[in-house]
Amino acid sequence: MRTFTITDRRTKVSRVICRRQVLSKALPALLQGYGEVFVFSDETVWNLYGRLVTRALGSVKVHTMPAGEAHKTPETLLSLLAAMAGAGLHRNACLVCLGGGVVGDIGGLAAALYMRGIACIQVPTTLLAQVDSSVGGKTAVDFCGVKNLVGAFSQPAYVLADPAFFATLPARELRCGLGEIVKHGALCAQIFDTLEQNRDKLFDLSFLADIVPANIAFKAGVVRRDAEEGGLRKCLNLGHTTAHAYELLDGTLSHGEYVLIGTFIEAEIARSHGGDGAYLSRLQALCLAVLGGMPSLPPPEEAARVACLDKKNTGRGRVVLTVPMSKGEYRLLELESTAYERELGRIGRALC
């Protein structure tokens, strides 16, 4: 078992615990300190693990949502809040979020809003959620065509990461999680070296179980120093401006696959702004090794238009990118939308 601690500027402590048997042992023990328990999950995850939860916790109040990013909406959030209110939860309650990143983001926001804040325990069941979205206290729903536009920083009391969940994940979900792992590799030289040295094992469940704690440790270290993205934490947006634009325009791939595409393209943009070409080629090769090939992409003018709406931007028709520059080094790059559009067009033509 490994444990990581995050403390934000309001001194709220969040503990991330990596261990096995979280549903049968860790979760019941942690919930003993709360007066009421409410479980939020999606229909797919609940069908897989609901019986284990009820066996461990006994009779428990549960609310489920349809699975998928398409349901990461204010309507789903309000439905959950209505279920929590209908259950008569009080401030001594704990909301358990059992699922992937969508469940964690919506559930974390509901816990932050209900009675101005109740306790939340995240039990991430996907690789992406374990290495990224469950760690750090970012909660949100998509709104008005913009990803994660409405949300709050709210640290969970605990995050319980168990590699046993990976056994039920399809290859595409593993690829999705690897997108965020490769992004961490673009920021952390040690993770990058581990990925390169194990390129033939990237989808091996034992390898993934071993690399998850290093990814959590890296992200937890960033969040400890900048819980609310005032500076350093912006590094974690690497590849995401382009990824979010393509994801909103296309939506046929997983979030992590778009992160791989965004990292590849933003590495190419970095190359034309003084980045280390040899290293960037290695990073791009790693992206392609996980993706299995570059898919067709939306038109650059549409991607640039949507990228301008990203919440990371400063406005005035400019696009802010976090780009990899050299091994373990990144840079915040701000481009005019027209220049960004030209870069996307140039890179797209080269990929054809």
Order of alpha helices (4+ residues) and beta strands (2+ residues): beta-beta-alpha-beta-alpha-beta-alpha-beta-alpha-beta-beta-beta-beta-alpha-alpha-alpha-alpha-alpha-alpha-alpha-beta-beta-alpha
